[in-house]
């Protein structure tokens, strides 16, 4: 264990405390209005980006931007292999940036891009692309690989599948990635009623097993998916069950990460755990803001969602 890993692990444990936690987010959800909730957040771990005059969309973007800032700070304390772990995890922000960039190219108003700094994989080049075709070409020469198409849908799906595959390679994250991929495929097959494109089929097969794409129902999909991903579909019978399954996925990931944080090991799994609990907290905080914007409560709704 290098001194750099030890220093990074100590910093990981410290920065993992910069979150509201489940109880804090629940209290935020009970706020009678969005301005009241934002007054709370500006004195909390999200104060770097959150301001009291923001809209709901702006505030949620600010929460996620603060998460990214914390991960960038954390990267500064890590050895090279630790930085690579964080670069893989922050791939979500690169996907979000490219989604917005493609929307902007079609004339749709967009949110500002997330600033990835040294954690970017391909974004500095992709932001200069002037068409979806150029975006695809740049992706094909990067760690993302060719998404298999040049429509926004194909690029978005291809990147999400590629991100799941990249995350699955991280020590301690394979079941999270497989479960997330199972939920993604479930939505494609049974909500969007779209077959999994052949261009991403090999990656999907590698994550879930060779038979998953042939499922004819959600229970059938759960039976076909390998065990390390099937857990995310437990109890899912209908399309309307998927939002609860998504929430359950977040809870499983959080439980695993909190358990890893309590372990004495000072290695990449602790870094992964710290980054993950921060990500879960940002997700839960965004859900709390949405409920506050609707007048707060009933908290049973928040408990179901987050």
Order of alpha helices (4+ residues) and beta strands (2+ residues): alpha-alpha-alpha-alpha-alpha-alpha-alpha-alpha-alpha-alpha-alpha-alpha-alpha-alpha-alpha-alpha
